[in-house]
Structure formats: C-alpha cells, structure tokens
Amino acid sequence: MSYLEPRKKTLTEKQQKFLDCLVETQGNPKQAAELAGYSGNYHQVLKSLKEEVIDLASEVLARSAPRAAFKLIEVMESDRPVPQASNKLQAAQTILDRVGVAKTERINVNHTTGGGIFILPEKNEVVDANYEVIANEDIPD
C-alpha cells in the first residue's frame, strides 16, 4: 500500500518502494533502502526524496491524529493512574499540533464607525504662476 498520493514528481518504482518500506520499517532509512534494493549510501536516496519523505511524515502523523485524540480523552477520563501520563499527553498533543488540530486563539474584532470614506478632491497643479518679489526693506519690523 502506498501512503503517498501521486505527486508532481514522477517516482521510479524503486523510489516508491523505498517510501513504502520507510513506513514498514517505522522510519528506518537504512533498512528501507536495503528492502527497496538500494545498495550503498542511503543518504543520497533520502536527499533526492526529501520532499516526498516530508510529505510521508505528515501523512503518518495525520493517520495517527485520531489515536492521539483518543489518548487525550482516555487519560483525561481515567480514574486510575496512567503510567507515563504526562509523556503520553505531551506526545498526543504534539501530534495534534503538527497536523493542525491545535488550540486556537479567538480574537473578537468588532469595528463600527459612524462616518464613511473621506474622499479628497483632485489635486490641481499650478502650471503658470506669477510671483511678486518683495524686497527686505518693504517688510515691516
């Protein structure tokens, strides 16, 4: 089963297998490269598929979001101690934050105004002007 939907970039069969194996190996790129038939340096495979690997990680987190949400509820509603509850809550919250299910801040903006739009008249340019020169002695003290 392929986790990624078809992308703009056309992947080879080997590249798609690497991405699928990356999920099967729970994110182990070395094992995924071996299973996909790559020999040698798996870092180059990761580098060439960087965007697809990021998309894959987002998809995996999105698929885990419902479990994270239910874990939050389970810990919240439990009447008995939950081992490592703090860590589980933090992990669940992190997953939900990363897939976009986060606490939202709501800002209420009400703007009322009694006026309207004030439109200034068109600016007229002075093309030809007559200036009168006043001598300093003509100016009273």
Stockholm file with secondary structure:
# STOCKHOLM 1.0

chainA/1-141         MSYLEPRKKTLTEKQQKFLDCLVETQGNPKQAAELAGYSGNYHQVLKSLKEEVIDLASEVLARSAPRAAFKLIEVMESDRPVPQASNKLQAAQTILDRVGVAKTERINVNHTTGGGIFILPEKNEVVDANYEVIANEDIPD
#=GR chainA/1-141 SS CCSSCCCSSCCCHHHHHHHHHHHHTTSCHHHHHHHHTCCSCHHHHHHHTHHHHHHHHHHHHHHHHHHHHHHHHHHHHCSSCCTTHHHHHHHHHHHHHHTTCCCCCCCCCCCCCSSCCCCCCCCCCCCSCCCCCCCGGGSCC
#=GC SS_cons         CCSSCCCSSCCCHHHHHHHHHHHHTTSCHHHHHHHHTCCSCHHHHHHHTHHHHHHHHHHHHHHHHHHHHHHHHHHHHCSSCCTTHHHHHHHHHHHHHHTTCCCCCCCCCCCCCSSCCCCCCCCCCCCSCCCCCCCGGGSCC
//
